Amino acid sequence: MPGDFRGRSKIVTQLWWMIEQTLFAWSPQFFYPWRRFLLRLFGAKIGKNVLIRSSVKITYPWYVEIGDNCWIGEDCVLYSLSSIKIGNNVALAHKVYVNTGGHDYAKETFDIFAKPVVIEDECWLTNDVYIAPGVTVGRGSIVGARSSVFKDIPEGKICVGSPAKVIKDRIIT
């Protein structure tokens, strides 16, 4: 991965991290518009009616896109070394970890790599879910608590486990 993988200068990156740890993290629970403003100021694309809790961690907001009517819960991490695209009407419960990067263990130098993550419309990732680099969670799918998703999830499924496996179709009535 090239040395400029952050997508912004070191100064902008450090400024974001300082603001995230103070103005973002210290904001009262109901200051959702304030947190959306700060994220947009640093290049995130945030839709309408998005609620992001103050304990959320976002590595590089300029790689994050969140659609309308979404909820990003307590202690979620958006480790955005590459793009994270979250569709409309998506809920990330508490302690969800969306990971776009890692290290290449096959190389002696453990080079950093990054792969985008997509969470399509109408998904619900319940508590303590891990999403690996390069994964797409298909429209309308649900991932159960404490599941780890290492491969794409088809649309309209309910998945659980580590690794997450489809257990049944999601039927919307």
C-alpha positions in Angstrom: 0.0 0.0 0.0 1.5 3.4 -0.9 2.6 5.9 1.8 -0.3 8.2 1.0 -3.0 5.6 1.8 -4.6 7.9 4.4 -6.1 10.0 1.5 -5.3 13.3 3.3 -2.2 15.0 4.7 -0.8 14.0 8.0 -1.9 17.3 9.4 -5.6 16.8 8.3 -5.4 13.3 9.7 -4.1 14.4 13.0 -6.6 17.2 13.2 -9.4 14.8 12.6 -8.1 12.4 15.3 -7.9 15.3 17.8 -11.4 16.5 17.0 -12.8 13.0 17.2 -11.3 12.5 20.6 -12.7 15.9 21.9 -15.5 17.8 20.1 -17.0 14.6 18.7 -16.5 12.2 21.7 -17.5 14.8 24.3 -20.7 15.9 22.6 -23.9 15.1 24.5 -25.9 12.1 23.3 -28.6 14.1 21.5 -26.0 16.2 19.5 -26.5 14.1 16.4 -26.5 17.1 14.0 -23.2 18.3 15.5 -21.5 14.9 14.9 -22.9 14.8 11.3 -21.5 18.3 10.8 -18.0 17.3 12.0 -17.9 14.2 9.8 -19.1 16.1 6.7 -16.5 18.8 7.5 -13.8 16.1 7.1 -15.3 14.7 3.9 -17.8 12.0 5.0 -20.9 11.7 3.0 -23.8 11.5 5.5 -27.4 11.2 4.5 -30.6 12.5 6.2 -31.7 11.4 9.7 -28.4 9.6 10.5 -27.8 9.1 14.2 -24.2 8.5 15.2 -23.3 8.0 18.8 -20.5 10.0 20.3 -18.5 6.8 21.2 -18.2 5.8 17.5 -14.6 5.7 16.1 -14.0 6.5 12.5 -10.4 6.3 11.2 -10.7 8.4 8.1 -14.1 10.0 7.6 -13.4 11.0 4.0 -13.6 7.3 3.1 -17.1 6.9 4.7 -20.5 7.2 3.1 -23.7 6.6 5.1 -27.2 6.7 3.5 -30.4 8.1 4.9 -32.1 6.9 8.1 -29.2 5.0 9.6 -28.1 4.3 13.2 -24.5 3.8 14.2 -24.6 2.6 17.8 -22.3 2.8 20.9 -18.7 1.9 20.5 -18.8 1.0 16.8 -15.6 1.2 14.9 -15.4 2.2 11.2 -11.8 1.3 10.4 -11.8 3.1 7.1 -8.4 2.5 5.4 -10.6 2.1 2.3 -14.2 3.0 1.5 -17.0 2.0 3.7 -20.4 2.4 2.1 -23.5 2.0 4.2 -26.8 2.1 2.5 -30.2 3.5 3.5 -32.1 2.3 6.6 -29.2 0.4 8.1 -28.7 -0.2 11.8 -25.3 -1.0 13.3 -26.0 -2.0 16.9 -23.4 -1.6 19.6 -19.7 -2.6 19.2 -19.9 -3.4 15.5 -16.4 -3.4 13.9 -16.2 -2.7 10.2 -12.7 -3.3 9.0 -11.3 -2.4 5.7 -7.6 -3.1 6.3 -5.0 -5.4 7.6 -1.5 -6.7 7.1 -0.3 -9.2 4.5 1.0 -12.0 6.7 2.5 -13.8 3.7 5.1 -11.0 3.4 8.0 -10.6 5.7 7.3 -6.8 5.8 3.6 -7.3 6.8 2.5 -4.7 4.2 -0.8 -2.9 4.9 -3.7 -3.7 2.6 -7.1 -2.2 2.2 -10.4 -3.4 0.7 -13.7 -1.6 0.6 -16.7 -2.8 2.6 -20.3 -2.3 1.5 -23.4 -2.7 3.7 -26.4 -2.5 1.5 -29.8 -1.0 2.3 -32.0 -2.3 5.1 -29.4 -4.3 6.9 -29.1 -4.8 10.6 -25.8 -5.8 12.2 -26.5 -6.7 15.7 -24.2 -6.4 18.8 -20.5 -7.1 18.5 -20.4 -8.1 14.8 -17.1 -8.1 12.9 -17.1 -7.3 9.2 -13.8 -8.2 7.4 -12.1 -6.3 4.6 -13.7 -6.7 1.1 -17.1 -7.9 2.4 -20.5 -6.9 1.0 -23.6 -7.5 3.2 -26.5 -7.9 0.8 -29.7 -5.8 1.0 -32.0 -6.6 3.8 -29.7 -9.1 5.6 -29.3 -9.4 9.3 -26.1 -10.6 11.0 -26.6 -12.0 14.5 -24.8 -11.0 17.7 -21.1 -11.8 18.0 -20.9 -13.0 14.4 -17.8 -12.6 12.3 -18.3 -12.0 8.5 -15.4 -13.0 6.3 -17.3 -13.6 3.0 -20.1 -11.7 1.3 -23.6 -12.2 2.7 -26.3 -12.6 0.1 -29.4 -10.3 0.2 -32.4 -11.1 2.4 -30.6 -13.6 4.7 -30.2 -14.1 8.4 -26.7 -15.1 9.4 -25.0 -16.1 12.6 -21.7 -17.5 13.8 -18.0 -17.2 13.3 -17.6 -17.5 10.5 -21.1 -16.2 9.8 -23.3 -18.7 7.9 -26.8 -18.2 6.5 -29.4 -19.9 8.7 -32.5 -18.8 6.9 -34.2 -16.3 4.7 -35.4 -13.0 6.1 -39.1 -12.8 5.5 -40.6 -9.3 5.7 -44.3 -9.2 6.5 
